[in-house]
């Protein structure tokens, strides 16, 4: 019997064709409401999401025939992973699809921050020609501390090799990955040696608000901070205090702890007004990994895993 998959978020137009080629019937409903989704999900073996849909107990309890949940991207923070797995449902994601795009974007943010590119651009457009005020820092004499050595962290490290900088990596759950180009270190050594901290960890209960003021104050040096992971890992309130004290010399942020601006409290809005006024921060709107090529490649990776999942099942 042909498997039926429901796609409930916007995805590249190739998704239905790819699923059809894998022998799967695809129904593309990116504008479906929550009540409608709860009503019809029992008719499907597969559910494909991006970032809009919360896969919680309510949805899983309604999805009585669900076998596979596919996330078109890397993070699984919208999915109640423990509950889904307790029901025997397979979770598939596609970090391989956008790791290169994310790594390139992270490099762009890092270089922009160190070389004052955004600030200098704004000044020149306002007839200010300030060479000394925009003198930059070079990566080659810096030590980059990286937390998280999954697909994203590894792709970022690959790009860093061209800059001849020292790379230290801490990963709580991985061991034995050190090479002549990458030093596997403890948090204590990361605190002692890093000039720049780059975050590449998923959002979960362990990492939520983990990189706070107390964490950053452990660093011996004043540091630059790069976050292309998830905004909730780094509380804005703490970042402002660290910027005020000079402990964080500058930041490059592709993510924020609150990204739905229309739902901010007055306190959160005031924090962002303060943050957005800083000239030593480079922002982008959560587009690391979101390129024209990766948009399609994520589909290819995800459908490939779905096809492999059912192939293995059939062979067994």
C-alpha positions as CSV (number, residue, x, y, z in Angstrom):
1,X,0.0,0.0,0.0
2,X,1.3,3.4,-0.9
3,X,2.4,5.6,2.0
4,X,0.8,9.0,2.4
5,X,2.7,12.0,3.6
6,X,1.3,15.4,4.7
7,X,3.5,18.5,4.2
8,X,2.3,21.3,6.5
9,X,5.0,24.0,6.1
10,X,6.3,25.8,3.1
11,X,9.0,23.8,1.3
12,X,10.8,23.9,-2.0
13,X,8.5,23.0,-4.9
14,X,10.6,19.9,-5.6
15,X,9.3,18.1,-2.5
16,X,6.2,16.5,-4.1
17,X,8.1,15.3,-7.1
18,X,10.8,13.8,-5.0
19,X,8.4,12.0,-2.8
20,X,6.4,10.7,-5.9
21,X,9.7,9.4,-7.3
22,X,10.2,7.5,-4.0
23,X,6.7,6.0,-4.4
24,X,5.1,8.2,-1.8
25,X,1.8,10.0,-2.2
26,X,2.3,13.7,-1.1
27,X,-0.3,16.2,0.0
28,X,1.1,19.7,0.2
29,X,-0.9,21.8,2.7
30,X,1.4,24.6,4.0
31,X,-1.5,26.8,5.1
32,X,-3.4,24.2,7.0
33,X,-4.8,25.3,10.4
34,X,-4.1,23.5,13.6
35,X,-7.7,22.2,14.0
36,X,-7.6,20.9,10.4
37,X,-4.3,19.2,11.0
38,X,-5.5,17.5,14.1
39,X,-8.6,16.3,12.2
40,X,-6.8,14.7,9.2
41,X,-3.4,13.6,10.5
42,X,-4.8,10.1,11.3
43,X,-4.9,9.5,7.6
44,X,-1.2,9.8,7.0
45,X,1.9,7.7,7.6
46,X,4.3,10.6,7.3
47,X,4.4,14.3,8.4
48,X,6.9,16.8,7.0
49,X,7.5,20.1,8.9
50,X,9.9,23.0,9.0
51,X,9.7,25.5,11.8
52,X,6.0,26.5,12.0
53,X,4.4,23.3,13.4
54,X,4.7,22.2,17.0
55,X,4.8,18.4,17.1
56,X,3.5,17.9,20.6
57,X,1.6,15.2,22.5
58,X,-1.8,16.5,21.2
59,X,-0.7,16.1,17.6
60,X,1.0,12.7,18.2
61,X,-2.0,11.3,20.0
62,X,-4.2,12.3,17.0
63,X,-1.7,10.8,14.5
64,X,-2.7,7.2,15.1
65,X,-1.1,5.9,11.9
66,X,2.0,8.0,11.8
67,X,5.3,6.3,11.1
68,X,7.7,9.0,10.1
69,X,8.2,12.7,11.0
70,X,10.6,14.6,8.7
71,X,12.1,17.9,9.6
72,X,13.3,19.9,6.6
73,X,16.3,21.3,8.4
74,X,18.6,20.5,11.3
75,X,16.9,21.4,14.6
76,X,14.4,19.3,16.4
77,X,13.3,21.8,19.0
78,X,9.7,22.0,17.6
79,X,9.3,18.2,18.2
80,X,8.7,16.4,21.5
81,X,11.4,13.9,20.7
82,X,11.0,11.7,23.7
83,X,7.2,11.3,23.3
84,X,7.5,10.8,19.6
85,X,10.1,8.1,20.0
86,X,8.0,6.4,22.8
87,X,5.3,5.9,20.1
88,X,7.8,4.2,17.8
89,X,7.7,7.0,15.3
90,X,10.9,7.6,13.3
91,X,12.3,11.2,13.3
92,X,14.3,12.2,10.3
93,X,16.0,15.6,9.7
94,X,18.4,17.0,7.1
95,X,21.4,18.8,8.6
96,X,23.5,17.7,5.7
97,X,21.3,19.8,3.4
98,X,22.2,23.2,4.8
99,X,25.5,22.7,6.7
100,X,27.6,24.3,3.9
101,X,25.3,27.3,3.6
102,X,25.4,27.7,7.4
103,X,29.1,27.5,7.5
104,X,29.6,30.1,4.7
105,X,27.1,32.5,6.4
106,X,28.9,32.1,9.7
107,X,32.2,33.0,8.1
108,X,30.5,36.1,6.5
109,X,29.2,37.2,9.9
110,X,32.5,36.6,11.6
111,X,34.5,38.5,9.0
112,X,32.0,41.3,9.0
113,X,32.2,41.6,12.8
114,X,36.0,41.6,13.0
115,X,36.4,44.1,10.2
116,X,33.6,46.5,11.0
117,X,32.1,46.0,7.6
118,X,28.5,46.9,8.4
119,X,29.5,49.9,10.5
120,X,31.9,51.1,7.8
121,X,29.4,50.7,5.1
122,X,26.8,52.8,7.0
123,X,29.4,55.5,7.7
124,X,30.6,55.8,4.0
125,X,26.9,56.1,2.9
126,X,26.7,59.0,5.3
127,X,29.9,60.7,3.9
128,X,32.1,59.6,6.8
129,X,35.6,58.3,5.7
130,X,37.0,57.0,9.0
131,X,39.8,54.5,8.3
132,X,41.3,54.4,11.8
133,X,37.9,54.0,13.4
134,X,37.3,50.9,11.2
135,X,40.6,49.2,11.7
136,X,39.9,45.4,11.8
137,X,41.2,42.3,13.5
138,X,42.7,39.4,11.7
139,X,41.6,35.8,12.2
140,X,45.1,34.4,11.6
141,X,46.3,35.4,15.1
142,X,43.1,34.4,16.9
143,X,42.0,31.3,18.8
144,X,38.5,30.2,17.8
145,X,36.6,28.3,20.5
146,X,33.7,26.2,19.1
147,X,31.0,24.5,21.2
148,X,29.3,21.7,19.3
149,X,30.9,19.5,16.6
150,X,28.0,18.1,14.7
151,X,27.4,18.8,11.0
152,X,27.3,22.6,11.4
153,X,30.4,22.8,13.7
154,X,32.4,20.6,11.4
155,X,31.5,22.5,8.3
156,X,32.4,25.8,10.0
157,X,35.8,24.4,11.1
158,X,36.5,23.3,7.5
159,X,36.1,26.9,6.3
160,X,38.3,28.2,9.2
161,X,41.3,26.1,8.1
162,X,42.0,28.6,5.2
163,X,42.6,31.3,7.8
164,X,45.4,29.6,9.7
165,X,43.9,30.2,13.1
166,X,43.9,28.0,16.1
167,X,40.7,26.0,16.5
168,X,39.6,24.5,19.8
169,X,36.4,22.4,19.9
170,X,34.4,21.3,22.9
171,X,31.6,18.8,22.5
172,X,30.0,17.1,25.6
173,X,28.8,14.1,23.6
174,X,31.7,13.4,21.2
175,X,35.2,12.2,21.9
176,X,38.2,11.3,19.8
177,X,37.7,13.8,17.0
178,X,40.8,15.8,17.4
179,X,43.3,16.2,14.5
180,X,46.3,18.3,13.7
181,X,43.9,21.0,12.6
182,X,41.3,20.7,15.4
183,X,42.1,20.5,19.1
184,X,39.5,18.6,21.1
185,X,39.5,20.4,24.5
186,X,37.7,20.7,27.8
187,X,35.5,23.6,28.7
188,X,38.3,24.7,31.1
189,X,40.8,25.0,28.2
190,X,38.2,26.8,26.0
191,X,37.7,29.3,28.8
192,X,41.4,29.9,29.1
193,X,42.5,30.2,25.4
194,X,39.6,31.4,23.2
195,X,39.5,34.8,21.6
196,X,36.2,34.1,19.8
197,X,33.4,31.8,20.8
198,X,31.1,30.2,18.1
199,X,28.0,28.3,19.1
200,X,26.9,25.2,17.1
201,X,24.6,23.3,19.5
202,X,20.9,22.3,19.2
203,X,18.3,23.9,21.3
204,X,17.0,21.6,24.1
205,X,16.4,21.8,27.8
206,X,20.1,21.4,28.5
207,X,21.2,24.2,26.2
208,X,18.3,26.7,26.8
209,X,19.9,29.9,28.3
210,X,23.1,27.9,28.8
211,X,25.4,30.6,27.4
212,X,24.5,33.2,30.0
213,X,26.5,35.9,31.8
214,X,27.9,33.4,34.3
215,X,29.1,31.1,31.5
216,X,30.8,33.9,29.6
217,X,32.5,35.4,32.7
218,X,34.5,32.1,32.9
219,X,36.6,33.2,29.9
220,X,40.0,34.6,30.8
221,X,40.0,37.0,27.9
222,X,37.4,39.4,26.6
223,X,35.9,37.7,23.6
224,X,33.9,38.0,20.4
225,X,30.7,36.0,20.2
226,X,29.1,34.3,17.2
227,X,25.7,32.6,17.3
228,X,24.2,30.9,14.3
229,X,22.6,28.1,16.4
230,X,19.5,29.1,18.3
231,X,18.7,32.4,20.0
232,X,17.3,30.8,23.1
233,X,20.7,29.5,24.0
234,X,21.9,33.1,24.7
235,X,19.6,35.4,26.7
236,X,19.5,38.9,25.4
237,X,19.5,40.4,28.9
238,X,22.8,38.7,29.7
239,X,24.3,39.6,26.4
240,X,23.6,43.3,27.0
241,X,25.3,43.2,30.4
242,X,28.3,41.5,28.9
243,X,28.5,44.1,26.1
244,X,28.3,46.9,28.7
245,X,31.1,45.4,30.7
246,X,33.3,44.8,27.7
247,X,33.6,41.1,28.4
248,X,32.0,40.6,25.0
249,X,33.8,42.9,22.6
250,X,31.4,42.3,19.7
251,X,28.8,39.8,18.5
252,X,27.5,38.4,15.3
253,X,24.0,37.1,15.6
254,X,21.9,35.2,13.1
255,X,19.4,34.3,15.8
256,X,17.7,35.9,18.7
257,X,16.0,34.5,21.8
258,X,12.7,36.1,20.6
259,X,12.2,36.2,16.8
260,X,8.5,37.1,16.6
261,X,8.7,40.8,17.1
262,X,5.0,41.3,17.2
263,X,4.8,39.2,20.4
264,X,7.4,40.9,22.4
265,X,6.7,42.2,25.9
266,X,7.5,45.8,26.6
267,X,10.6,44.7,28.5
268,X,11.8,42.5,25.6
269,X,11.2,45.3,23.1
270,X,13.3,47.7,25.2
271,X,16.1,45.1,25.4
272,X,16.1,44.8,21.6
273,X,16.0,48.6,21.1
274,X,19.2,48.7,23.2
275,X,20.7,45.7,21.4
276,X,19.9,47.1,17.9
277,X,21.6,50.4,18.8
278,X,25.0,48.7,19.3
279,X,27.5,49.3,16.5
280,X,29.7,46.3,17.5
281,X,27.0,43.8,16.6
282,X,26.2,42.3,13.2
283,X,22.7,40.8,12.7
284,X,21.0,38.6,10.1
285,X,17.4,37.3,10.3
286,X,17.9,33.6,10.9
287,X,19.1,33.0,7.4
288,X,22.3,31.1,8.1
289,X,21.8,27.9,6.0
290,X,18.9,29.4,4.1
291,X,20.2,29.7,0.5
292,X,18.6,29.0,-2.8
293,X,20.7,25.8,-3.1
294,X,20.1,24.6,0.4
295,X,16.4,25.1,0.1
296,X,16.3,22.4,-2.5
297,X,19.1,20.2,-1.2
298,X,17.3,19.8,2.2
299,X,14.4,18.2,0.3
300,X,16.8,15.8,-1.5
301,X,18.5,14.8,1.7
302,X,15.2,14.3,3.6
303,X,13.5,12.3,0.9
304,X,16.6,10.2,0.5
305,X,16.4,9.3,4.2
306,X,12.6,8.6,4.0
307,X,13.3,6.3,1.0
308,X,16.1,4.5,2.9
309,X,13.8,4.1,6.0
310,X,11.2,2.3,4.1
311,X,13.7,0.3,2.0
312,X,15.3,-1.0,5.2
313,X,11.8,-1.8,6.6
314,X,10.8,-3.7,3.6
315,X,14.0,-5.7,3.5
316,X,13.5,-6.6,7.1
